[in-house]
Amino acid sequence: MNTALTDTVRYEERGGVALITIDNPPVNGLGDTVRRGLAEGLARAAASTAVRAVVLQGAGKLFCGGADIRQFNTPAASAQPMLREVNRSIEASAKPVVACIHGVALGGGLELALACHYRIAEASAGLGLPEVNLGLVPGGGGTQRLPRLIGAPAALKLITSGKPVAAAQALSLGLVDEVFDGERERAAIAFALAQVGKAPPVLAKRPPAAREGMDFAAQRQAVNPKARNAIAQRSAVDCVRAATELEFEAGLDRERALFEELVAGVPSKALRHLFFAEKDAAKYPGTATRAIRSVAILGAGTMGGGIAMAFANAGYRVLLCEREQAALDRGLALVRRNYEISAARGALSQSEVDTRMQRIQPTLGMAAFADADLVVEAVFEDMEVKRAVFAQLDRICKPGAILATNTSRLNIDEIAAVTGRPQDVIGLHFFSPAHVMKLLEVVRGERTAGEVIASCMRMAVAIGKIPVLVGVCEGFVGNRMLTGYWREAGFLLEEGATPAQIDAAMQGFGFAMGPLAMADLAGMDINWATRKRLAPTRPKHLRYSEVADRICEQGRFGQKTGAGYYRYESGSRTPIPDPVVDGIIADCAREAGITRRAVSNEEIVERCVLALVNEGARIVEEGIAQRACDVDVVYVNGYGFPAWRGGPMFHASNTGWKQVLQRLRDLHALHGEYWVPAPWIVQQAQEPERA
């Protein structure tokens, strides 16, 4: 008889085996009711004279996806029994306990399985400890049991990478005892009964794991300091080291202390915020979609080629179009070179390179687009050019085809207006390099059909992107915010900071690159063209820095010309401070009547970051972004904002909206109209403080 122990755990006795089933959709998370149900099920199995062995399994599509992350930092997280006590009960069982793994066993799910005497896995299953991706270490004994089972080197690699391993690899590592195909309950019962009468192996009783020549100090030093989860990776090294030096219970205490320290810290809270924010951003309520089987890309430049790679990597058939053979040849050569670099690094085999190249079919005529389900335009960033292209696409493409523009800031509705099907037009703003960068701004026009949006959101996930649905405005979310960020950098230069100081200050905050080095990398001419286009609409009474324009007027467009805010030696990307730029800055300051002064790194960070926050708040208020957390997803995944700070809006919330509002008011008093606080921030500051 199948009995519910709690609303998330079921118990059944069958043929001498107790089947304890976790049924806590969607991922069978180890919340408080699951832990309580498991403890009750183990006690019932121990007391039953009919039970000779126990099987733990998961309902639905997987065994267990780990802890219930939403319960972290809540009373439910510490409700008894904790996973440590559940695992003790498993190990103390005189009857063999088998974890039957299908789908995945991740995080706490794998820790639960490690406490079992045996583990069997379906051939398609994946097993891993991904906690470092959330800024944590395993907190249920994983860092102590795993080294004792598969050795410290293999355990450390699995824990610090956060990547799951397939069942076959798990078997070769000794992580599982058997891999099976077919009906899992039958396989689990047969395996469990075969262990009856044997002394159950208990990892907790094993001595510390052998160091196997590992230099843990070197392992700690080897962690990339720029990694979003660097703090957690270093703590994971400390945990595995403890497994080689301490007895089991002391090792558990060390692991738990590090887990508690991390779970209470801002970096982990920020990464967990992003984890849920990225999942929410990818959701769209529309259920009706259009099939996207064939894709056409117009433009084989750096962006077009990268977009073609993104689709080819995901198995799509791609047409890549250019007007001239030479441009098409250059584009295909760049695509092949990118693939060959991946192959040289071991990320792809030569056969995979050839397969992906074969998916990209070159063409010199847009007539070939007639049967494409999705067309992505990636031509020069000019409104008239794009409108002309879409007028052609409207004539060529089949009814129902989705027509997308890769514009980074132009008005989608103006582009759609030249077609007779504005409902089929959408923006797909890929970020360069498009085959690497995860972010995709999906830009809905005023008349874009819901099923077109839903289709593109689903497609984005299928090609491995993180989609964020945004509305139409100058620059959408990311580039609109970037305008204020660069504005403050320009003002700070005039007021007394140097390019190197500004970039160093922002890198010290956690950005991968400072704003001026980033401008040089991206190409200063692109934003110069935008500033010239928008110049007629710029309010004349507002301060404007001429520094970037003066640099561009000298033909200095960044790395591609060997000079921008910095100069660059031939073949080098290392920025070198340039007295020529210092002179331009001094001239601009003098002409603007600005007396230069010493500028602190703290002021640089505050003004650049708060410019992002204030503009992000306006974007949320206007409905350009659906949620504040969408702004965070955009800025972390597309613009280098440190993930361990959670994005500009999370960072501001963590600072405290009342404090943010006061600083904006102070800056408004000092620097004028740009710093008028967004009404959305005023509203947030009036809300009660969260505990």
Secondary structure, 3 states (H helix, E strand, C coil): CCEEEECCEEEEEECCEEEEEECCCCCCCCCHHHHHHHHHHHHHHHHCCCCCEEEEEECCCCCECCCCHHHCCCHHHHCCCCHHHHHHHHHHCCCCEEEEECCEEECHHHHHHHHCCEEEEECCCEEECCHHHHCCCCCCCHHHHHHHHHCHHHHHHHHHHCCCEEHHHHHHHCCCCEEECCCHHHHHHHHHHHCCCCCCCCHHHCCCCCCCCCCHHHHHHCCCCCCCCHHHHHHHHHHHHHHHHCCHHHHHHHHHHHHHHHHCCHHHHHHHHHHHHHHHHCCCCCCCCCCCCEEEEECCCHHHHHHHHHHHHCCCEEEEECCCHHHHHHHHHHHHHHHHHHHHCCCCCHHHHHHHHHHEEEECCHHHHHHCCEEEECCCCCHHHHHHHHHHHHHHCCCCCEEEECCCCCCHHHHHCCCCCHHHEEEEEECCCCCCCCEEEEECCCCCCHHHHHHHHHHHHHCCCEEEEECCCCCCCHHHHHHHHHHHHHHHHHHCCCHHHHHHHHHHHCCCCCHHHHHHHHCHHHHHHHHHHHHHHCCCCCCCCCHHHHHHHCCCCEHHHCECCCECCCCCCCCECCHHHHHHHHHHHHHCCCCCCCCCHHHHHHHHHHHHHHHHHHHHHCCCECCHHHHHHHHHHHHCCCHHHCCHHHHHHHHCHHHHHHHHHHHHHHHCHHHCCCHHHHHHHHCCCCC
